[in-house]
């Protein structure tokens, strides 16, 4: 049902543009949601949370990479209704060096749900990065040390293990072009799906409470791989 609605919406948009419809926003502006609520919908795959756009407005198209407010209402029309600024990144034109404005730091906000405590992720900051990039992701471990006096000490060790985010463009490489019309491709290379995955790691070794040595791998760099 969701795929059907998306397809129908895209077809309507294309039809309006092809009929020469007037722009909904002036130049240098774009249309975006101004009020969104989250609804739980029962699908064949189970209960999924979907965004329902209640209203739209014209927002200026920024040339800078900024974190912008984005309000979402959870559990609408209930005693637990709560509106949270989950944030979003601006969409400046792609830079000459191919950098994009992407999320780089997140936080979690607690929610009171009908089924107990819940959380939702919010965006804290945005930066210009490549399409496949690394962000910080901290994990905590108890580490046991022995000082010079032979005393056993315990401390909490923080390690930035990192995560890879972003998308990888598969491209559509042309293998054979028309001699008379060079811009026309006759044979395309078969698409190869690729993912943004860890490329280089750093190892951290620590001794656990049980006395065993534990190795933690921290992502250093990310890249697109098939």
KARA-V971365 format. One record per helix or strand. SS is the DSSP state (H for helix, E for strand). FROM is the first residue (numbers start at 1). TO is the last residue. If there is no record, write none. Layout:
ss->SS from->FROM to->TO
ss->SS from->FROM to->TO
This chain:
ss->H from->2 to->18
ss->E from->29 to->43
ss->E from->46 to->60
ss->E from->67 to->68
ss->E from->71 to->74
ss->E from->82 to->85
ss->E from->88 to->89
ss->E from->100 to->113
ss->E from->116 to->129
ss->E from->132 to->135
ss->E from->138 to->146
ss->E from->152 to->160
ss->E from->163 to->166
ss->E from->174 to->177
ss->E from->185 to->188
ss->E from->195 to->207
ss->E from->213 to->225
